[in-house]
Amino acid sequence: MNIFRRQEPKELSPAGHDAVELAERVIPFVTKAIGETWYKRYDNDVDVAVVGLCRLRRAAAGHGRGPESGDGAVRAALEEAGPEAAIWIASRAISYMDEQGYPELMAPWLEDVEALDLDQ
């Protein structure tokens, strides 16, 4: 089963998709990703699950008329997948954010960052 089939060219966003159906399809990918690495292959199970969760977020945001609806759909999918899966996916997200320079990007706006002593 491939949840990432190419859409008709006229559609630019998955927001028109059924978020409930997409959630049902993405949860097995999230649980399959537990324990898998994302450093050895680009087509790894973790990144497949993350892309699926992103598509779910967009679809649910489109139906709910805002990003909060999408965030809620992702939280619900992670809750259904279970704590171990949620922790694994969260660690992937943090890894990606760190590799993309998120701490340095946000440091000027976050007063408490200095308390973390990031320069050591």
DABEL-V612496 format. One record per backbone hydrogen bond with DSSP energy under -0.5 kcal/mol. CO is the residue of the C=O (numbers start at 0). NH is the residue of the N-H. If there is no record, write none. Layout:
CO NH
CO NH
//
This chain:
0 2
1 4
7 10
9 11
12 15
13 16
16 18
17 21
18 22
19 23
20 24
21 25
22 26
23 27
25 28
25 29
26 30
27 31
28 32
30 33
32 35
40 43
43 47
44 48
45 49
46 50
47 51
48 52
49 53
50 54
51 55
52 56
53 57
54 58
55 59
56 60
57 61
58 62
59 63
60 64
60 65
65 68
65 69
66 70
67 71
68 72
69 73
70 74
71 75
72 76
73 77
74 78
75 79
76 80
77 81
81 85
82 86
83 87
84 88
85 89
86 90
87 91
88 92
89 93
90 94
91 95
92 96
93 97
94 98
95 99
96 101
97 100
100 104
101 105
102 106
103 107
105 108
105 109
106 109
108 110
109 112
110 113
111 114
111 115
112 115
113 116
116 119
//
